[in-house]
């Protein structure tokens, strides 16, 4: 499957991230200062962003190397105006072999955007009184057969998971390693625990430092499943995706 990259940029950062010419600066400025932008102005903004997206792909997308050694052939960008109008743009290809052009409504892997969903569900459970931020995860996951192999396990709290302050072991990116292995074994069913840094020494005492690690949120998803009795995917649909649809 072709590797693709989607860039979601907060509207307040669009001018900083993309503007280069005076005309484009003007289009971006108008978008930020005119809540009721007219049709012609909105079209000018879309045109300016389309040009910048193509430049962005040429300057960064084609030259960037992904974890499997290939570049990103296509890129998409979505934005919303202050009045609620939204547009999605695209440049490049979703399929290089068959020369299929990228579209603004093509689907992409969400990546770490999903961490916001995990945190939101956890905070809903906190509001419902089903778990506390200062609770130790060992109170809920301690009986799992893999738990004794997790560095700092007895000392990790829910808040430490969400704040990336667990100190769980390892220096590599397990998620990327699993992604590469999945290409070699496409029919294997991977579990949450396949991504956990088991049997590795702690990087620092729990709560003492910050270190961004995907595995913190893998653990949080396992905790959500334990608390709700449902799969994480069922819970995120019930709690967030369906209500927002």
N, C-alpha and C positions, 0 to 999 in steps of 0.2 A: 504494500500500500504506500502511495506517495506521501512523504512527509510534508505537512503544510503548517502554516503559522497564521494565527489570527491575532490581531492586535486590537485590544479594547482600550481606548484612551478616554479618560475623563474629559468632559467637554472643556472644563476650565484650563486644561493643559494643551489644548489643540494648537493655539497660537505659538506657544513655546516649542512644541514638538515638531511642527511642520512648516511654519511660515518662513519664507525666505525672500520673496520679492515684495515691493511696495504694494502692488495690486492685491497680492494674497494677504498681506498684513491688513489691508483695508477690509477685505472680505471677512477675515476672522474677527476683526474688531467689531464690525457691524453685527456679527452673529452674537457676540457677547453683550452688546449694548442695546440691541433692538429686539425686545421680546416678541414683537409682532412683525417680524421680518417679512417683507413683501415677496411675491413669487419670483420676481426678477433677481432680487438680492439673494434669495435662497438658491437660485440656479447658479449664480456666480460663485457662491460659497461651494456648492457641490462640484463645480468645474475646477475650482482651485484645489480642493481636496483630492480630486481624482488625479490631477497632475502630480501633486505631492506624493500620493500613494505610489504612483508608478516610479517616481524618483527614489522613494524610500526602498522599494523592492530592488531597484537596480543597485543602490548604494549599500544596502544592508542585507536584504533577503537572499540575493543570489550568492553573495560572498560568505554568508554565515554557514558554519558547519554544524549540523545537528549531531546528536549523540551517536548516530549510526554512520557518520561520515559523509552524509549527503546534504546538499543545500536545500533551502526551502524554495520551491518553484512558484508558490503563490502566496498572496497575502490579502486579507480582507479587513475592512475598517467600518465600524458602526458609530453613529453619533446622533444625538437628539438636540434639537433647538429648545430654547427656553419655553416656547409655546407648545411643546409636546410633539412637534413633527420630527420624525426620525428617518434617517437614510442609511443604507448600507452600500458600500463600494467594494470593488475588488480589482486586483491586478494579477497578471500571471496565469498560471494553470493549476487546476486541481488534479489533472492527469497528464503528465508529460508525454507518456507513450502514445496516447491517443489524441493529444493536443486538445484536451477539453479545457475551455477557458474557466477560470475561477469566477464564481458568482457571489454576490454579496450575501445571498441567503444559503450558501453552502454550509453544511454542518461541520464542526470542528471538535476535537477533543477540548474539553474545558480547562484542563490543567489545574493550576492552583487556585483558580476562581472557586473551585469546589470547597476550599477550606472555609470560605465565608458561610457556606451552607452548613458545614459541620458545626462551626461555632454558634450559628444562629439556633440550630436544633438543641445544642447543649444548653444554651441560655434559656430556651423555652422550658427545658426539663428542670432547670434551676428555679425558674419562676413557678413551676408547678409543684415544687417541693420534692421532686423525685431524686434529686442529687444536689450536693452543695459544692461550691467552688473550692472550698478547703477540704473536701473529702479526699481521702487517699484512694487511688484507683485500686489498691490491693483489696479494699473492702468489697469490691465488685468483681474484679478479675483475678483475685489472688488464688482462686481454686483452679484456674485454667492450667493445663499441664505444662504450657510453655512459660508461664509467668515467672517461676524461679530462675529462668535463664535470662531475664531482662534486667539489665544494669539499673540500679537505683529503684527497682520496682517498689519496694516497701515504702519509699519516701516520696514518691511522686503524687502530687495532688492534681485534681481536675484543672485548677487554674494554671498549674505549671505546663500541662499539656497544651492548653490553648495559647499560652504565652511563649512557647518554645523554650522552656527553662528546665527541662527534665534531666539533661546531661546523659541521656541514653547513649550507648556506645556506638563506635564506628566512625569512620572518616569518609567513606565513599558514599555515593548516591545509590542506595539500594533500589529505589524506584527506576532509575535509568538502567541498572543491571537487569531488573526483571523485564523491562521493556525490550531490551536486546535479546534476552533469553526467550521471550515470547515469540520473537520472529523466527527463532530456530525451532520452537516447539509450539506451533500455532493452535494445536488441539488440546493443549494442557489447560486444565482449569486451575487458576491461581487463587489462593486464599489470601485473606488479610495477613495471616501470620507469615506467609512467604516473604512479606516486605519488612518484617520486624528485625531489628538488629539484635538477635539473640546470641548468647555466649560471647559477648564482647565486653571489655571493661568500660566503666563509665568514663566519659570525657571530663566531667566535673561533678561536684556534689549537686544533688537535685536542688533547684531553686537559686543557685548561686550565680548563674550566668545565663546569657541568652545565646542560643544557637538554633538557627532556622533549620528544621529538619522535617521532611514529609512524614517521617515515621511517627511523629507526635500526633498527627491527625489520623493516621491509620489506627493508632491506639484509641484515639477519641471516638472514631467510628465503631470500633469494637465495643467500647463502653456504651455507646448509644444503643447498639444492638442488645447488649445485656440488660439495659434499663427498660427498653421498650418491648423486647421479645420479638421484634421484627428485624428484617434485614435493613441495613442503612438505606438502600435504594428505595425500599418501601416507605421508610420514615421520611426521607427527603421529599418524596412525592406527596405524601399525606400532609406534611407540615408546611411545605414551602411551594413546591411546583404547582400542585393542583389549586391551592387557594389564590395563587397569583395568575393563573391562566385566564 
